[in-house]
Amino acid sequence: MARHFDPRCPAGATTRTLVAGFTMVELVTVIVVIGILGAIGTARFFDNDTFTGRAYSDQAKSVIRYAQKLAIAQNRLVFVRATPASFAVCFTPNCASTAELAFAPGGGNSGSAATRAACTLNNNYVANWLCEGTPAGVVVTGVAPGNVFSFDRMGRPSFAAPLTLTFTSGASVYQFKVENETGYVH
């Protein structure tokens, strides 16, 4: 019996080992599935409405929470101007001068196009004011009567019933509530 030497086989091997691979049908199936998943994922990735609505809802919630903490820390009334166009924090209800504005804890607001348009004083954008403008495509409902409410020195809000704010962006709806007795935002 003659032995055949195959240079692809390990030293001393007498037979060729079989190497298995994928069939063409399997490869094409995987490529088609990856293409379908990619098309769905790309469409969702580039749909910013969902992310924009949630992000702005979180920003508004943070602005209100900070206003409450500021009222307690500084032992004074702090006002939140909540309109469909923006959320801003001031030390007086009308936010009429730079001395009345509460400054952002990080040194500035987001500076987005909506914020630059909504957070102005005497037609000048105030970059360090704790104010955020509502992005395009986001609709805010449920703002306080008169669009201004305050937190007292104990952190209690000025409204008599819980305040529910709704942020709608595309098909996504986000809500949070500010309790009337405690000012708790959730």
C-alpha positions as CSV (number, residue, x, y, z in Angstrom):
1,M,0.0,0.0,0.0
2,A,1.5,3.2,-1.1
3,R,1.3,6.3,1.0
4,H,0.7,9.7,-0.5
5,F,2.4,12.7,0.8
6,D,0.2,15.9,0.9
7,P,2.1,19.1,1.7
8,R,-1.1,20.7,3.2
9,C,-1.4,18.0,5.8
10,P,0.5,18.0,9.1
11,A,3.7,16.1,9.3
12,G,3.1,12.4,9.4
13,A,-0.5,12.5,8.3
14,T,-1.5,9.9,5.8
15,T,-4.8,11.2,4.6
16,R,-6.1,14.5,3.6
17,T,-8.4,16.2,6.1
18,L,-11.6,17.6,4.8
19,V,-12.2,21.3,5.5
20,A,-15.9,22.3,5.7
21,G,-17.2,25.7,4.8
22,F,-20.5,27.6,4.2
23,T,-22.6,26.9,1.2
24,M,-23.5,29.6,-1.2
25,V,-27.1,29.5,-0.1
26,E,-26.1,30.1,3.5
27,L,-23.9,33.0,2.6
28,V,-26.6,34.7,0.5
29,T,-29.2,34.1,3.3
30,V,-27.0,35.8,5.8
31,I,-26.3,38.8,3.5
32,V,-30.0,39.2,2.9
33,V,-30.9,39.1,6.6
34,I,-28.1,41.6,7.4
35,G,-29.4,43.9,4.7
36,I,-33.0,43.8,6.1
37,L,-31.8,44.5,9.6
38,G,-29.6,47.3,8.4
39,A,-32.4,49.0,6.5
40,I,-34.7,48.8,9.6
41,G,-31.9,50.0,11.9
42,T,-30.9,52.9,9.7
43,A,-34.4,54.2,9.4
44,R,-34.7,54.2,13.2
45,F,-31.3,55.6,13.7
46,F,-32.0,58.6,11.5
47,D,-35.4,59.3,13.1
48,N,-34.4,61.9,15.6
49,D,-38.0,62.7,16.7
50,T,-38.0,60.0,19.4
51,F,-34.6,61.1,20.8
52,T,-35.4,64.8,20.6
53,G,-38.7,64.5,22.5
54,R,-37.1,62.4,25.2
55,A,-34.1,64.6,25.5
56,Y,-36.1,67.8,25.8
57,S,-38.4,66.2,28.3
58,D,-35.4,65.3,30.4
59,Q,-34.0,68.8,30.1
60,A,-37.3,70.4,31.2
61,K,-37.4,68.0,34.2
62,S,-33.9,69.0,35.2
63,V,-34.6,72.7,34.9
64,I,-37.6,72.4,37.2
65,R,-35.7,70.2,39.7
66,Y,-32.9,72.7,39.7
67,A,-35.2,75.6,40.3
68,Q,-36.7,73.8,43.4
69,K,-33.2,73.0,44.8
70,L,-32.1,76.6,44.1
71,A,-35.1,78.0,46.1
72,I,-34.3,75.8,49.1
73,A,-30.5,76.5,48.9
74,Q,-30.9,80.3,48.6
75,N,-33.9,80.5,50.9
76,R,-35.9,82.6,48.4
77,L,-38.6,82.4,45.8
78,V,-37.5,81.0,42.4
79,F,-39.7,81.2,39.4
80,V,-40.0,78.8,36.4
81,R,-41.3,80.3,33.2
82,A,-42.7,77.3,31.4
83,T,-44.1,78.1,28.0
84,P,-44.6,75.9,24.9
85,A,-41.5,77.6,23.5
86,S,-39.1,77.3,26.5
87,F,-38.4,76.6,30.2
88,A,-36.4,79.2,32.1
89,V,-35.5,80.0,35.7
90,C,-35.6,83.5,37.2
91,F,-35.8,85.2,40.6
92,T,-38.8,87.3,39.6
93,P,-41.9,86.3,37.6
94,N,-41.1,88.5,34.5
95,C,-37.4,87.7,34.0
96,A,-36.9,91.4,32.9
97,S,-33.2,92.0,33.7
98,T,-29.9,90.1,33.9
99,A,-29.9,90.4,37.7
100,E,-33.2,88.5,37.8
101,L,-32.0,85.5,35.8
102,A,-30.8,82.3,37.4
103,F,-27.6,81.1,35.8
104,A,-27.1,77.6,34.5
105,P,-25.1,75.4,37.0
106,G,-22.7,74.2,34.2
107,G,-22.0,77.8,33.1
108,G,-24.3,77.8,30.1
109,N,-27.3,76.4,28.4
110,S,-27.3,74.1,25.4
111,G,-26.9,76.9,22.9
112,S,-29.2,75.0,20.4
113,A,-31.0,76.9,17.7
114,A,-34.2,76.8,19.6
115,T,-32.5,77.9,22.8
116,R,-30.8,80.8,21.1
117,A,-34.2,81.9,19.7
118,A,-36.2,81.6,22.9
119,C,-33.7,82.6,25.6
120,T,-33.2,86.2,24.9
121,L,-33.3,89.4,27.0
122,N,-33.9,92.6,25.2
123,N,-33.4,90.7,21.9
124,N,-30.0,89.4,23.0
125,Y,-29.3,85.8,23.6
126,V,-28.1,85.0,27.2
127,A,-25.8,82.0,27.0
128,N,-25.4,81.5,30.8
129,W,-29.1,81.7,31.7
130,L,-30.8,78.5,32.9
131,C,-33.1,78.5,29.9
132,E,-33.8,75.8,27.2
133,G,-35.8,76.4,24.0
134,T,-38.2,73.8,22.7
135,P,-36.7,72.0,19.6
136,A,-38.6,71.9,16.3
137,G,-40.9,69.0,16.1
138,V,-41.6,68.9,19.9
139,V,-44.9,70.0,21.2
140,V,-45.3,70.9,24.9
141,T,-48.7,70.9,26.6
142,G,-49.9,71.2,30.2
143,V,-47.8,74.3,31.1
144,A,-48.9,76.2,34.3
145,P,-51.6,78.8,34.1
146,G,-50.0,82.1,33.2
147,N,-46.9,80.1,32.2
148,V,-45.1,81.0,35.4
149,F,-44.9,79.1,38.7
150,S,-42.6,79.4,41.7
151,F,-41.0,77.4,44.4
152,D,-41.0,78.8,47.9
153,R,-38.2,78.6,50.4
154,M,-39.3,75.1,51.4
155,G,-39.4,73.9,47.8
156,R,-43.2,73.9,47.5
157,P,-44.6,74.9,44.1
158,S,-47.2,77.7,43.8
159,F,-49.9,75.7,42.0
160,A,-52.8,74.0,43.8
161,A,-53.0,70.8,41.8
162,P,-50.3,68.5,40.4
163,L,-48.9,69.8,37.1
164,T,-48.6,67.3,34.3
165,L,-46.4,68.2,31.3
166,T,-46.6,66.3,28.1
167,F,-43.9,66.3,25.4
168,T,-45.0,65.0,22.0
169,S,-42.5,64.3,19.2
170,G,-43.6,62.4,16.2
171,A,-45.3,59.3,17.5
172,S,-43.6,59.4,20.8
173,V,-45.2,61.0,23.9
174,Y,-43.4,61.7,27.2
175,Q,-44.9,62.9,30.4
176,F,-43.9,63.9,33.8
177,K,-45.7,65.3,36.8
178,V,-44.7,68.0,39.4
179,E,-46.5,67.3,42.7
180,N,-48.3,70.3,44.2
181,E,-47.5,69.6,47.9
182,T,-43.8,68.6,47.7
183,G,-42.7,69.8,44.2
184,Y,-41.4,66.3,43.5
185,V,-40.8,65.9,39.8
186,H,-41.4,62.4,38.3
